[in-house]
Amino acid sequence: MLNNIKPKIGRLLISEPFMADPNFKRSVVLLTEHGDEGSVGYILNQAGNLLLKDVIQDLWQADNHIYFGGPVAADTLHFIHRCYDQMQSGEPIGDGLYWGGNFETLRILINTNAISENDVKFFMGYSGWDEGQLDREIEQNAWMVSDIPDPDTIFSNDDEKLWRDVIVNLGPKYAHISNFPADPSLN
């Protein structure tokens, strides 16, 4: 195992720099579920080409990018937010972050500019692991596990920088990994 931090709800999974799976290449995943039955999370640094207003027509001002959350149920929309005070709904995942909630309330908050684009992040699909699968992948050094360095990290819109920043946050032992080229043949 690359580091000794165990996965749990509210922690980050950071893919090793040369992961072969194109869905997770240089990805940072926020875990929203982790238990005996498996794990669920969302890739934080794979912005798609769609904006929220492109997918939900009555959100006329929603310029939020929709991120690729993972390869499971890629036709479903999910969200992470930090506006519980306004929404009064969502599952807590730590550090003032919530998963899901009342979408109708969220729709009103977006249309009335009561929340900022930096308070909510949307995903098509999610990342999922069966019972024990994630633990095996961590043992095989496919993932590093980290606490969230700062809740603002979750809402970053600089995909490559996000991956590098969370690796550097792991400490000097891992910082050099952040400089590895995306294509190992360029090393």
N, C-alpha and C positions, 0 to 999 in steps of 0.2 A: 504494500500500500504506500502511495506517495506521501501521504500525510496521515496523521492519526485522528483527524476529526471525523466523526461518524455522521452519516446522512440523517437528517430529521426535517420536519416541517420548518420552513423558513430559512433553510440553508441553501447554499449555491452548489451546483455541480459544475465543474470547469473541465471541459474536454481536454485530453492531452493534445499537444500541438499537431500530431500527425494522425489523428483518428481517421480511419478509413471510411467510416460511415458518413456519406455526404450530408445526411440530415443533421449531423451533430458536429461537423467540422468547425473547430474553434468556437464552440458554443458555450454559453453560460446559461444554466437552467436553474430556475427558482423552484424548489420543491414545495408543493402545496399539500401533498399527502405522502406519508411514508409509514408503513406498518407491516404487519404480518402478511397482509394480502397483496402487497405490492406498493408501488410508488407512482405519483403523478407530479408533473411539473411542466413549466413553460419555458421555452427558449427565449431569452431576453434580448438577444442580439442578432436576430435575423429579420430585419424589416422587410415587409413585402412591398409590392407596388401599389396596393390598394389603400385608400383612405377610408375611414369609417363612413363618411358621407356617401361613398361609392357603393357601400354594401347596405346601409340602412338609410333609405331615401329621406325620411323626415328629420334626419339629423343634418340639416342644411349647413351648419357651421362647423361640423366635426372634421377638422383636418388631421385628426389623430391617424398615424400610420397603423396599419394592422400588421402584426408580426406573425411569422410562422412559429406557432407554439410547439409543433412537433408533428410527427407523421400519423398520429392516431386521430381518427374522426376529424379529418382536415376540412370538413364542411360545417364545423360547429364554431361558434364565436364565444370566446371566454374573455374575462378581464380581471386584472389585479388593480387595486386602488388604495389610496391613502386618504379617503374622504369619508370615513365612517360617520363623523359628526353630521355631515349633510345627508348621507344616505340612510343611516341607521340600519344597515344590513351588510352582510358579508361574513365570511369565515375568517377569523383571525389567523394570521400566519407569522406574526411576530413583527417587532420594530414598527408598529403602527401601520402595518400592511394587511390588506384583506383580499380575499379571493372571492369573486362573484358578488352577488347581491341583487337587489331589486332593480331590474333593467329599466323599468318604467320611470322610477325615481331618477336613475342615472340619465336617462334621455332628457328629462326636464332640466336637470342641473347643467347638462351640456348646452342645451338650446338657450338657456337663460344666462350663460357664461358665469354660472355660480361656482364652477370648478375649472381648473386649468388643464390643458393637455398634459401637464407634468404631474397630474394627480391620478391619472388612470392610464393603463396600457392594455391594449386589446390584442388578442391572439386568435388565429384560425388554427384549430386543432390543438393537440396537446402531446406531451411525451409521457409514455407509460411503460412501466416495468412490472412483470409478473413477480410473484412471491420469490424472493431471494435473488432475482435476476440482477438488480442494481448492485447488491452486495458483491456478487461474483464479478461484475464488471469493474467495480472499485478494486477488488483484490487483484485483478488483471492489469491494474494501472491505466484503465481507460479514462477514469475520472479522478479529479482532485475535489475535495469537499472543503467548503469555506463558509464561515459566517458572513453575513452581509456587512461589508465595510461601512456602508452608509446607506440609508434608505433611498437617497437620491440616485444611487447606483442602479437601482431597479428601473428607473425611468429615463436612463441615459438613452440618447438616440444616436450615439456614435458606436456602431456595432464592433468594429475592430478595437477601438480604444477600451470599450467595456471589458472585453476578453483580457486584454493586456493589464488593465488596472486591477482586476480581481486577482490575477496571478501575482503581480507585484505586491499586492496586499498580503499574500501568503508569507512574505518575508524574503530575506536575501537568499535563502537556500533555493527558492523557486524563481526569483526575479529573472534569471538568465533565460528561462523558458519563454518569456514574453518577447524575446528578440529572435526566436526561431522563425525562419521564413515559412510562409504558408505552403510552399512547394519545397519539400526536402531536397530535391535535385539542385536547388539554388543555394544550398548550404555550403 
